[in-house]
Amino acid sequence: MNRVSRYFSEVWAELRKATWPWDPKEKGFARYKELTDATTVVLIAMIILAAFTASFDFVMRKFFQFFIS
């Protein structure tokens, strides 16, 4: 039991050292500005990558169909 409590106390100590992506002094939605900005960047990057992959797949499919037939 001592090892388990020591483990959780060490985990808690490490979590207190972490830098969290929000400002605890802010209130409301503004508190999560860094988190929402990072999420928006990731979503936009995913959409751009998906569009590039889909267009590349479409062009390559047409290219190979042209040479096969």
N, C-alpha and C positions, 0 to 999 in steps of 0.2 A: 504494500500500500504506500510505503514511503517513496518508492520509485515513481509511482504514478503521480503523486502530488508534486514531487520534484519536477517531473516532466512538464506538467501543466503550469507550474510556476515559471519554468524557463521559457515555455512557449509564450506565456503572457508577457514576460520581460522583453522578449524579442519583438512581439507585436507592438509594444509601446515605443520601440526604437524605430519602427517603420515610418516611412513618409507616405501619408495617405493622400489620394487625389482630390481632396476637398479641404476647404478652409473652415475649421470649426467655429470661427468667429462670425461667419456670415449666417444669414437666416434665409430660409425658403429655397427657391430654385437656384438662386445665385451661389449658394453654397457648393453646388456640384458643377460649376462652370468648367473647370479643367476636365472633369470626367465626361461631360457632354461634348466638349470640343474634341477630345480624343476619340470618342465614339463616332462623332460625325466624320472625322477624317478617315477612320477605318471603314465606315460604310461607303463613303465616296470612293475610296480606293478599291473596295470590293466590286462596286458597280462598274468602274472603269476597267478593271481586270476582266470581269465577266463579259463586258461588251467586246473587248479586244479578243478574248478567247473565242467567243461565238462568231465574230466576224472572220477571224482567221480560219476557223473550222468551216464556215460556209464557203469561203473563197477556195480553200484547198479541196473541198468536196466537188465544187464546180470544175476546178482545174483537172482533177483526176477523172471525172466523168467525161470531160471533153476528150481526153486522150484515150480513155478506154473504149468509147463508142465511136 
